[in-house]
Every structure is written in structure tokens, then in C-alpha cells.
Amino acid sequence: MGRLTMLLASEKLLSKHVAAARGVPTNLIMKILTILFITAAFALNIFAQGDWRKMTEDELKKAVPEKAPVIKEEIETEFRTASGISDGKSQLFGVVIITAGYEADGKYTHFFKTDANLKVGDLPLAKGEYIFGYQRLDAETLRVTFYKAKDGELIGATKAKVEKGKGAIYSFLIAPPTAKIGKIYIGRFTFEYSLV
């Protein structure tokens, strides 16, 4: 509140000096400055909404289904593993699904939904709902295979590599992007995604 008060005081002082120097009515200068101030604040708010950020727990609770649609089944999700990002308009999130006892056992491990077109590695994913699973190829690499959630249609695969940096290990994490490129973590393995 202090900065806003200082800004308004500065506007008043500036308007008096400009009005005195040019003979323009003070109230007209004040109106113009107020309009400029409101327009700048509105523009900053719009630009801030374009930044992708980590989804809050409340946002995840509203977005993540208790049971994910996996082909002909509804499979329970493990909410504590849910992770996602949002730009205020669109969301991208994923969660581990509990497949034991279902047809999907071993083939799919995660439910994944995106409201934005993106690429995972070189694999394009249109807006929609997906399921994916992974297999270890070697000590350094996983093959992550994506399918459409609705019918199990194979979309394709990308590779996840062991993350060399130190830090916390997450069962699943979608990190917010920088310059439209981010990382998805599965344990110690990561693969890039890019917003298109």
C-alpha cells in the first residue's frame, strides 16, 4: 500500500508541474495519468497470467480425478503423487495410477492430461488425456510410452535419462517451463517437454 500511495503522490506532483509549465488543467493531466496507470497495471496482470507455475494443492484436488479413465476401466489415482503446472487458463498435470488387478497392470503407470499442445522429447501431444508407462532400457535410460487414455491407441515413445544433478527425488514431478521448455521427472529420470 505504501508504494501505491507514493506512486499516486508522485503523479499529483508531476501533474502540477506539467500543468504549470504548459497551462493544461490539472484535472485533465490527472485523468490521463490515472488511465495510463490503470492500463499499465492491467497489462502487467495479463502478462503475469501467461507465466506457467506449479499448481497449488487445491488446484490439483479440483483437476485430478479420483479414478482416471483408462480405456474401458476407471483406475484409482494416487493423489499424493499428483503434479502439474498452470498459466491461469490452461493446466498440464499427471498422477500415478494404481493398476494392480486391472488389465493395464504393468503397461501403464500414469494418467496425464494437457490443456495445451506440447512435445515430450520429439513426440507431439495434442490437448487431451493420455496414459503412459515406462520400461528400463539400461541403468541410464527409460523408454516412456504414451497412449490415448480413451482407447489405448499408441502415440509413441520418448526416452528419459538419469538426472545428473543432486536434489530431491520425486516419484513424479512436472517442473514449470522456462522459455516454454521444462522437465518431467520420474524418480531419478527426466525427459524434456516443450509448449508449442
C-alpha positions as CSV (number, residue, x, y, z in Angstrom):
1,M,0.0,0.0,0.0
2,G,2.9,2.3,0.7
3,R,4.2,2.1,-2.9
4,L,0.8,2.8,-4.3
5,T,0.4,5.9,-2.1
6,M,3.9,7.1,-3.1
7,L,3.1,6.5,-6.8
8,L,-0.2,8.5,-6.6
9,A,1.6,11.3,-4.7
10,S,4.2,11.4,-7.4
11,E,1.5,11.5,-10.1
12,K,-0.1,14.5,-8.3
13,L,3.2,16.3,-8.0
14,L,4.1,15.6,-11.6
15,S,0.7,16.8,-12.9
16,K,1.0,20.1,-11.0
17,H,4.5,20.8,-12.6
18,V,3.3,19.8,-16.1
19,A,0.1,21.8,-15.8
20,A,2.0,24.9,-14.6
21,A,4.6,24.6,-17.3
22,R,2.1,24.1,-20.2
23,G,-1.1,25.8,-19.0
24,V,-3.0,22.5,-19.1
25,P,-5.7,22.0,-16.5
26,T,-4.5,19.8,-13.6
27,N,-7.6,17.6,-13.6
28,L,-7.1,16.7,-17.2
29,I,-3.5,15.6,-16.5
30,M,-4.7,13.6,-13.5
31,K,-7.3,11.8,-15.7
32,I,-4.7,10.9,-18.3
33,L,-2.2,9.7,-15.7
34,T,-4.9,7.6,-14.0
35,I,-5.8,6.0,-17.3
36,L,-2.2,5.2,-18.0
37,F,-1.7,3.8,-14.5
38,I,-4.7,1.5,-14.8
39,T,-3.7,0.4,-18.3
40,A,-0.2,-0.5,-17.1
41,A,-1.5,-2.4,-14.1
42,F,-3.9,-4.4,-16.3
43,A,-1.2,-5.2,-18.9
44,L,1.1,-6.4,-16.1
45,N,-1.6,-8.7,-14.8
46,I,-2.2,-10.2,-18.3
47,F,1.5,-10.8,-18.8
48,A,1.8,-12.4,-15.3
49,Q,-1.0,-14.8,-16.1
50,G,1.0,-16.1,-19.1
51,D,3.7,-17.5,-16.8
52,W,3.4,-21.2,-16.1
53,R,3.7,-22.0,-12.4
54,K,3.3,-25.1,-10.2
55,M,-0.3,-25.9,-9.5
56,T,-1.5,-25.5,-5.9
57,E,-2.8,-28.4,-3.9
58,D,-6.3,-27.0,-4.2
59,E,-6.0,-26.7,-8.0
60,L,-4.7,-30.3,-8.2
61,K,-7.6,-31.5,-6.0
62,K,-10.1,-29.9,-8.4
63,A,-8.3,-31.2,-11.5
64,V,-7.1,-34.7,-10.7
65,P,-9.8,-37.4,-10.9
66,E,-10.1,-39.9,-8.1
67,K,-10.5,-42.5,-10.8
68,A,-8.8,-42.0,-14.2
69,P,-10.4,-43.1,-17.4
70,V,-8.1,-45.8,-18.8
71,I,-9.7,-47.4,-21.9
72,K,-12.7,-49.3,-20.6
73,E,-11.8,-49.0,-16.9
74,E,-11.8,-46.4,-14.2
75,I,-8.5,-46.7,-12.3
76,E,-7.8,-45.1,-9.0
77,T,-5.2,-42.4,-8.8
78,E,-2.6,-41.9,-6.1
79,F,-3.2,-38.2,-5.3
80,R,-0.1,-37.7,-3.2
81,T,1.9,-38.3,-6.5
82,A,0.0,-35.7,-8.5
83,S,2.0,-32.8,-10.1
84,G,1.0,-30.1,-12.5
85,I,1.5,-26.6,-13.9
86,S,-0.9,-23.9,-14.9
87,D,-0.7,-20.5,-16.6
88,G,-4.0,-19.4,-15.1
89,K,-6.0,-20.5,-18.2
90,S,-4.6,-23.9,-19.1
91,Q,-3.3,-26.8,-17.0
92,L,-1.0,-29.8,-17.5
93,F,-0.9,-32.5,-14.9
94,G,-0.1,-36.1,-14.2
95,V,-0.6,-38.6,-11.5
96,V,0.3,-42.3,-10.7
97,I,-2.5,-44.7,-11.3
98,I,-2.9,-47.9,-9.2
99,T,-3.1,-50.6,-11.8
100,A,-2.7,-53.8,-9.7
101,G,-5.6,-56.1,-10.6
102,Y,-6.5,-54.2,-13.8
103,E,-5.9,-55.2,-17.4
104,A,-3.5,-52.2,-17.5
105,D,-1.2,-53.8,-14.8
106,G,2.4,-53.1,-15.8
107,K,1.7,-51.4,-19.1
108,Y,0.5,-48.0,-17.8
109,T,1.7,-46.3,-14.7
110,H,0.5,-42.7,-15.1
111,F,-2.5,-40.7,-16.2
112,F,-1.6,-37.4,-17.9
113,K,-3.8,-34.5,-19.1
114,T,-2.8,-31.4,-21.0
115,D,-4.9,-28.3,-22.0
116,A,-2.0,-27.1,-24.2
117,N,-0.3,-28.6,-27.2
118,L,3.2,-29.8,-26.4
119,K,6.0,-32.1,-27.3
120,V,7.5,-34.6,-24.9
121,G,11.0,-35.2,-26.3
122,D,10.3,-35.2,-30.0
123,L,6.8,-36.7,-29.6
124,P,3.9,-34.3,-30.3
125,L,1.0,-34.4,-27.9
126,A,-2.2,-32.6,-28.7
127,K,-4.5,-31.3,-26.0
128,G,-6.2,-34.3,-24.3
129,E,-5.9,-37.2,-21.9
130,Y,-3.1,-39.8,-22.0
131,I,-1.7,-42.7,-20.1
132,F,1.9,-43.7,-20.1
133,G,4.1,-46.4,-18.8
134,Y,7.9,-46.9,-18.8
135,Q,10.5,-49.6,-19.2
136,R,14.1,-49.5,-18.2
137,L,16.4,-49.9,-21.2
138,D,19.6,-49.7,-19.2
139,A,21.0,-48.1,-16.0
140,E,20.8,-44.6,-17.5
141,T,17.7,-44.7,-19.7
142,L,13.9,-45.3,-19.5
143,R,11.6,-45.7,-22.6
144,V,8.4,-43.7,-21.7
145,T,5.5,-44.8,-24.0
146,F,2.3,-42.7,-24.4
147,Y,-1.2,-43.9,-25.3
148,K,-4.5,-42.1,-25.6
149,A,-6.4,-42.7,-22.4
150,K,-9.8,-43.1,-24.2
151,D,-8.9,-46.1,-26.3
152,G,-5.3,-47.1,-25.6
153,E,-4.1,-46.0,-29.1
154,L,-0.3,-45.9,-29.2
155,I,1.0,-42.4,-29.7
156,G,4.7,-43.1,-29.4
157,A,7.7,-43.1,-27.0
158,T,10.4,-40.9,-25.8
159,K,13.5,-41.5,-23.6
160,A,14.1,-40.4,-20.1
161,K,17.7,-40.1,-18.8
162,V,19.1,-40.2,-15.3
163,E,19.3,-36.7,-13.9
164,K,22.9,-35.9,-13.0
165,G,22.2,-33.0,-10.7
166,K,21.7,-33.6,-6.9
167,G,18.5,-32.7,-5.2
168,A,15.2,-34.2,-4.1
169,I,13.9,-37.3,-5.8
170,Y,10.1,-37.3,-6.7
171,S,8.0,-40.2,-7.8
172,F,6.6,-37.8,-10.4
173,L,7.1,-34.1,-11.0
174,I,6.3,-31.6,-13.7
175,A,8.6,-28.6,-13.4
176,P,7.3,-25.3,-14.7
177,P,8.9,-24.3,-18.1
178,T,11.5,-21.7,-18.8
179,A,11.2,-20.2,-22.3
180,K,8.5,-22.8,-23.0
181,I,10.8,-25.8,-22.1
182,G,10.5,-27.8,-18.9
183,K,11.3,-31.2,-17.4
184,I,9.2,-34.1,-16.3
185,Y,10.7,-36.3,-13.5
186,I,10.0,-39.9,-12.9
187,G,12.1,-40.8,-9.9
188,R,15.8,-40.1,-10.8
189,F,14.9,-39.9,-14.6
190,T,13.8,-36.9,-16.6
191,F,12.7,-36.0,-20.1
192,E,12.0,-32.6,-21.6
193,Y,8.7,-31.2,-22.7
194,S,8.1,-28.1,-24.7
195,L,4.9,-26.0,-25.2
196,V,4.1,-25.4,-28.8
